[in-house]
Amino acid sequence: MSEVEEDPFMLMNADELKIYIAQLQRESANSRIKTSEGSKDLMSFIQDNTANDPLLTGIDSKTNPFIEKKDCILF
């Protein structure tokens, strides 16, 4: 005897279905662009902001608040 697959929507109660439908409505309202267009925009953004990225350019040691303080040893 073969098992009959149950429809997952039949297992949801009314409140769960309302939440699911609301999520689908939010997702359908999002504007979509082609991946090729998004990739070009992302590459342009990266190139425009590379000079200001501290992870790529580093932080000036004079203004770095996370640099370890060195003790002054006189003797």
C-alpha positions as CSV (number, residue, x, y, z in Angstrom):
1,M,0.0,0.0,0.0
2,S,1.5,3.4,-1.0
3,E,1.5,6.3,1.3
4,V,-0.5,9.3,0.2
5,E,1.3,12.6,0.7
6,E,-0.6,15.0,2.8
7,D,-0.9,18.6,1.7
8,P,1.0,20.7,4.3
9,F,-1.7,23.4,4.0
10,M,-4.3,21.0,5.2
11,L,-2.3,20.5,8.4
12,M,-2.2,24.2,9.2
13,N,-4.9,25.8,11.3
14,A,-6.7,29.1,10.3
15,D,-4.3,31.4,12.3
16,E,-1.2,29.8,10.7
17,L,-2.7,30.1,7.2
18,K,-3.5,33.8,7.9
19,I,0.2,34.4,8.9
20,Y,1.4,32.5,5.8
21,I,-0.9,34.5,3.5
22,A,0.3,37.8,5.1
23,Q,3.9,36.8,4.6
24,L,3.2,36.0,0.9
25,Q,1.5,39.3,0.5
26,R,4.5,41.1,1.9
27,E,6.9,39.2,-0.3
28,S,4.8,39.9,-3.4
29,A,4.9,43.7,-2.7
30,N,8.7,43.7,-2.9
31,S,10.1,45.1,-6.1
32,R,12.3,42.6,-8.0
33,I,15.2,43.3,-10.3
34,K,17.2,40.9,-12.5
35,T,20.3,39.4,-10.9
36,S,22.5,40.9,-13.6
37,E,21.3,44.4,-12.7
38,G,21.6,43.8,-9.0
39,S,25.2,42.5,-9.5
40,K,26.1,45.6,-11.4
41,D,24.7,47.9,-8.7
42,L,26.5,45.9,-6.0
43,M,29.8,46.1,-7.8
44,S,29.4,49.8,-8.4
45,F,28.6,50.3,-4.7
46,I,31.6,48.3,-3.6
47,Q,33.9,50.3,-5.9
48,D,32.5,53.6,-4.7
49,N,32.9,52.8,-1.0
50,T,36.1,50.8,-0.9
51,A,38.2,53.8,0.1
52,N,36.0,54.4,3.2
53,D,35.9,50.8,4.4
54,P,38.0,50.3,7.5
55,L,38.1,46.5,7.0
56,L,39.9,47.0,3.7
57,T,42.0,50.1,4.4
58,G,42.7,49.6,8.1
59,I,42.2,52.1,10.9
60,D,44.6,54.8,11.7
61,S,46.6,53.8,14.9
62,K,46.1,57.3,16.3
63,T,42.3,57.2,16.2
64,N,41.9,53.5,16.8
65,P,39.9,53.1,20.1
66,F,40.7,49.3,20.2
67,I,44.4,49.5,20.1
68,E,46.1,48.0,23.2
69,K,47.5,50.6,25.6
70,K,51.2,50.1,26.4
71,D,52.4,50.6,29.9
72,C,55.1,53.1,30.6
73,I,58.2,51.5,32.2
74,L,60.7,53.9,33.7
75,F,63.1,51.5,35.3
